[in-house]
Amino acid sequence: MSKLKFNRVGIAGAGAMGSGIAQVIATAGAHVFLYDISNASLDKAEKSIAQSLEILLGKNKITEAEKKAIQGRITTGTSLDGFIDCNLIVEAALEEMKVKQDLFRSLEERVSPGCVLASNTSSISIASLSNGLTNPERMIGIHFFNPAVLMPLVEIIPSVLTRNGLAEEVFAEVKAWGKSPVIAKDTPGFIVNRVARPYYGESIRIYEEGIAGFYTIDHAMKTMGGFKMGPFELMDFIGNDVNYKVTESVWTQFFFEPRYKPSLTQKRYFEAGLYGRKSGRGYYNYQNPEPAAPDANPELLGKIFDRVITLLIHEAADTLFWGIAGKEDIDTAMMRGVNYPKGLLKWGDEIGWNVISHRMQGLYERYGEDRYRLSPLVFEMAEQNKTFY
Ligand SMILES: NC(=O)c1ccc[n+]([C@@H]2O[C@H](COP(=O)([O-])OP(=O)(O)OC[C@H]3O[C@@H](n4cnc5c(N)ncnc54)[C@H](O)[C@@H]3O)[C@@H](O)[C@H]2O)c1
């Protein structure tokens, strides 16, 4: 326990993410105050933490005494006064800028000057959340993945105003919580939600062009690439409402960069309420499952896989080009945050950057669209016949 720097941690927002984050941090040995404006959310959070710990107990991952100790370290409440003696607060409330900004301002009035303020936001810039604080140097992004108890990746995002050294302190703490931290620049989608865009976007595009159906595209990515879930299965799992909103948000925040442009297919599924598993129907029908389409010929599967993996690898390289994160962090993020079978930059080394470059230029010539323009880093890697590892 002594290895923890932040021994009193507040969590603001006790929904799906807040309750999981509270469990992770209490398990590591810190005292946690879990806050929400809704008593119903707090009740639900307590139940879901108890259930999750019960499962771990059943699997002999924790003892009864440890379960009790973890629960004993979590207190809950609807008063902001519970945060007074915290030295770190992770906000996981609604994804609305004003809600978060108001909350941070109220928190700053109550906590000590040394208390670090962090947000678990997926899409709001950390800079905008620190706007209005007396001491914005204490603000940082700590972005967990869902479900927080199971997913190892945590993205740490310092803003332009975050004090020097805070990202490294938080990095060490996240490791002590048993997670895999990476550091990313305060840019839309950070690492994972940016680099993963083509997995969905290019797959939908292949479908829209009539090249193949959902099942065949999923089949291609799983059998040729070793992805655990195909893009359409994964979108249905994430929820087409959530996925559409992330796509739109990354696109608009990048000033309408054509690479991230949402597709009409995705929008129509969202508008029709075809959210995926949670609504019973998305790209697949979960209430009345249809028989799987016959497997396509290997040539078509290869063509689909090559196109999607090329766009993914290219996006990872471009993310490195813009200095959003280091090469190891980009590769770790995709493996530990979304279960990719391999790091994308390593994958690019294996396929060859001349091949990636050639394919991108082929797509650019064919479609004449900016979404296929070549990243300067991929150009350089190919021209100089270099590898990252
Ligand atoms: N769900 C995901 O996959 C995921 C992944 C990573 C990050 N996030 C981010 O985490 C945050 C929470 O997401 P979630 O999925 O847990 O949402 P959720 O809807 O499950 O929970 C949000 C909680 O915030 C509470 N809340 C609302 N206003 C509040 C306030 N002013 N103060 C304190 N609590 C308040 C609500 O009562 C609710 O319990 C969002 O910023 C989201 O973008 C979500």
The ligand as an SDF file (V2000), in Angstrom:
LIG
                    3D

 44 48  0  0  0  0  0  0  0  0999 V2000
  -18.6950    3.9110  -21.2610 N   0  0  0  0  0  0  0  0  0  0  0  0
  -17.5240    3.8770  -21.8910 C   0  0  0  0  0  0  0  0  0  0  0  0
  -17.2570    3.0100  -22.7300 O   0  0  0  0  0  0  0  0  0  0  0  0
  -16.4830    4.8950  -21.5520 C   0  0  0  0  0  0  0  0  0  0  0  0
  -15.1300    4.5840  -21.7560 C   0  0  0  0  0  0  0  0  0  0  0  0
  -14.1550    5.5260  -21.4010 C   0  0  0  0  0  0  0  0  0  0  0  0
  -14.5510    6.7590  -20.8880 C   0  0  0  0  0  0  0  0  0  0  0  0
  -15.8850    7.0450  -20.7310 N   0  0  0  0  0  0  0  0  0  0  0  0
  -16.2330    8.3560  -20.1650 C   0  0  0  0  0  0  0  0  0  0  0  0
  -16.5060    8.1890  -18.7830 O   0  0  0  0  0  0  0  0  0  0  0  0
  -17.5080    9.1200  -18.3740 C   0  0  0  0  0  0  0  0  0  0  0  0
  -18.6660    8.3750  -17.7360 C   0  0  0  0  0  0  0  0  0  0  0  0
  -19.1870    7.4470  -18.6500 O   0  0  0  0  0  0  0  0  0  0  0  0
  -20.1280    6.2450  -18.1840 P   0  0  0  0  0  0  0  0  0  0  0  0
  -20.2080    5.3220  -19.3460 O   0  0  0  0  0  0  0  0  0  0  0  0
  -19.7010    5.7400  -16.8660 O   0  0  0  0  0  0  0  0  0  0  0  0
  -21.5150    7.0200  -18.0420 O   0  0  0  0  0  0  0  0  0  0  0  0
  -22.7960    6.6170  -17.1600 P   0  0  0  0  0  0  0  0  0  0  0  0
  -23.9440    7.2600  -17.8270 O   0  0  0  0  0  0  0  0  0  0  0  0
  -22.8190    5.1450  -16.8970 O   0  0  0  0  0  0  0  0  0  0  0  0
  -22.5220    7.3540  -15.7530 O   0  0  0  0  0  0  0  0  0  0  0  0
  -22.4830    8.7350  -15.5900 C   0  0  0  0  0  0  0  0  0  0  0  0
  -22.7900    9.0430  -14.1340 C   0  0  0  0  0  0  0  0  0  0  0  0
  -22.5350   10.4410  -13.9130 O   0  0  0  0  0  0  0  0  0  0  0  0
  -23.5070   10.8900  -12.9860 C   0  0  0  0  0  0  0  0  0  0  0  0
  -23.5590   12.3490  -13.0360 N   0  0  0  0  0  0  0  0  0  0  0  0
  -24.2550   13.1560  -13.8530 C   0  0  0  0  0  0  0  0  0  0  0  0
  -23.9920   14.4350  -13.5510 N   0  0  0  0  0  0  0  0  0  0  0  0
  -23.1190   14.4400  -12.5220 C   0  0  0  0  0  0  0  0  0  0  0  0
  -22.4930   15.4500  -11.7430 C   0  0  0  0  0  0  0  0  0  0  0  0
  -22.7030   16.7350  -11.9910 N   0  0  0  0  0  0  0  0  0  0  0  0
  -21.6460   15.0710  -10.7560 N   0  0  0  0  0  0  0  0  0  0  0  0
  -21.4160   13.7670  -10.5170 C   0  0  0  0  0  0  0  0  0  0  0  0
  -22.0000   12.7670  -11.2070 N   0  0  0  0  0  0  0  0  0  0  0  0
  -22.8460   13.1020  -12.1910 C   0  0  0  0  0  0  0  0  0  0  0  0
  -24.7840   10.1740  -13.4000 C   0  0  0  0  0  0  0  0  0  0  0  0
  -25.7310   10.1650  -12.3330 O   0  0  0  0  0  0  0  0  0  0  0  0
  -24.2310    8.7710  -13.7340 C   0  0  0  0  0  0  0  0  0  0  0  0
  -24.2750    7.9310  -12.5930 O   0  0  0  0  0  0  0  0  0  0  0  0
  -17.8660    9.9260  -19.6070 C   0  0  0  0  0  0  0  0  0  0  0  0
  -17.0780   11.0850  -19.6370 O   0  0  0  0  0  0  0  0  0  0  0  0
  -17.4760    8.9890  -20.7420 C   0  0  0  0  0  0  0  0  0  0  0  0
  -17.1770    9.6550  -21.9340 O   0  0  0  0  0  0  0  0  0  0  0  0
  -16.8470    6.1410  -21.0210 C   0  0  0  0  0  0  0  0  0  0  0  0
  1  2  1  0
  2  3  2  0
  2  4  1  0
  4  5  1  0
  4 44  2  0
  5  6  2  0
  6  7  1  0
  7  8  2  0
  8  9  1  0
  8 44  1  0
  9 10  1  0
  9 42  1  0
 10 11  1  0
 11 12  1  0
 11 40  1  0
 12 13  1  0
 13 14  1  0
 14 15  2  0
 14 16  1  0
 14 17  1  0
 17 18  1  0
 18 19  2  0
 18 20  1  0
 18 21  1  0
 21 22  1  0
 22 23  1  0
 23 24  1  0
 23 38  1  0
 24 25  1  0
 25 26  1  0
 25 36  1  0
 26 27  1  0
 26 35  1  0
 27 28  2  0
 28 29  1  0
 29 30  1  0
 29 35  2  0
 30 31  1  0
 30 32  2  0
 32 33  1  0
 33 34  2  0
 34 35  1  0
 36 37  1  0
 36 38  1  0
 38 39  1  0
 40 41  1  0
 40 42  1  0
 42 43  1  0
M  CHG  2   8   1  16  -1
M  END
$$$$
